[in-house]
Structure formats: structure tokens, C-alpha cells
Amino acid sequence: MTRGLRLLVIGKQGSGKGTLCTSFSQHFGIPHISTGDALRSAVAQQTKVGLEAKSYMDVGKLVPDELVMRIVDELFVANDLLNRGFLFDGFPRTTHQADLLDALIAPEGIDAVIDLEVATDIVVERLSSRRVCTNPECGAIYSLSAPPKVKWICDLCGSPVSQRQDDTVEKILQRLADYEEMTAPLISRYETAGKLVRVEAKGTPDEVFSLALGQLVARAIVPEVSST
Ligand code: AMP
């Protein structure tokens, strides 16, 4: 295969998609593409898409597919994703987005979809204590129990670290309800297509990384040598 690996990471908000994608991106040398980060950056830059997306994001609702796809189309071109491969974090989140992604990457399609499985009470607890670096180029993740070394200043880039606007309990519950209704159906779609890799995501980031990598190796999606 001359093109890069094509992976999707799906799972409830707070299941650790961003953390796993950061590690996998370094490990495999393929771009980590978070539609949430791209949308937050569009909001911060007050682009046309950002201005339209903001009202949905502010209340913890999914942004309409048409706006998301405008961002995704731009990301494909800007990062040469068809050739370099990708790790999509938080995309697709609806059946329609999955159809449009399939059309974009036909005829080869994706290599695997990692579903990070974790109980709802654990993710509510994780998300309400999550704190993130406000620099969209960095986005490092902390929590009340694992804060930065200097009080709420990012260890990596020195920007302020704060709670995401949609990480309040009310908005978390709204986002999880949308997940069940609109995103969870993708699990059976990818399972039927033989692409689904289920990974139990309640351990530490290193444990989840090893489990996920082990599954990809066991299914011959990546060669064993990649795990060393
Ligand atoms: P995330 O950082 O992945 O939790 O995304 C933050 C917010 O961005 C979500 O609550 C949605 O409002 C929006 N968003 C991100 N990705 C998508 C997507 N694929 N479809 C619709 N909305 C999205």
C-alpha cells in the first residue's frame, strides 16, 4: 500500500479519542484530524463556517452535516489526506457524514474504525473534570486530578488552560444524547463492513494505546514491526 493508513476513531465524548489519536499520529506518522478542533479554530477566526457553527457548538449540539463537510473537504486538500492517510477524531458523527466520507475516499475506503468503549458514568466524570489548552495549535489535555505543573498554564506551549465551554454537565448530557441517537448507529454499519475494532477504553492512555495497537496488528491492518 503506497498511501498512508486510513483510520477512524469513534466513541462517546470523553472516551479518549483525542489522546489515542495523538499517540497514533506520532506512532504511524499520519495526520490527526479533529473536526472539533477545526471547528473551534474556525469559530476563533470568525470564518463564515465558524460563525454559523458557533450557535450549535455553544449548546452542545452537532453542527449540520453541510458545514462539517465544508471543513472536511478543506482539510482533505490542505493536508493531502488521500495520499498521506488520516486518523479522524470525532468524524463521521452521522450516517450522512459517513456516506459522504465513503464517496470522498472511494474506491479503497478506510482501513479500520476503532470504537473506544467506555461506560457513560465514567465519561461524564472525565469530561466534567477535563481542562484543555486554549491554544488551538496545541490542545493539550489536562484534568483536575492531572493539572499542568504551573497553575493552569500549559506545560507544552505556555498558553492558559481552561474548561471547554461545552464540558458542563448539562451540555455533556446533551452531547451524549446526540451521540446515542446519531453516532452510535455507525458502530453496526462499520461492524457489518468488517471494519470495526472494539477497544475497551477504561484504562490509562498507555494501556488503551497498547490494546488498540495490538488489535490492529492482530488483524494485520498494520505490520507487527510497527508495534516496536
Ligand atoms: P469534539 O471536540 O469532538 O467534542 O467536538 C466539539 C463540538 O464540535 C461538538 O459538540 C459539535 O458541536 C462539533 N462537532 C465536531 N465534530 C463534528 C461532526 N463530525 N459533526 C457535527 N458536529 C461536530
Residues whose N, C-alpha, C, O or C-beta is under 5 A from the ligand:
A	BS01	AMP	T35 G36 D37 L39 Y56 M57 G60 K61 L62 V63 V68 D89 G90 F91 P92 R93
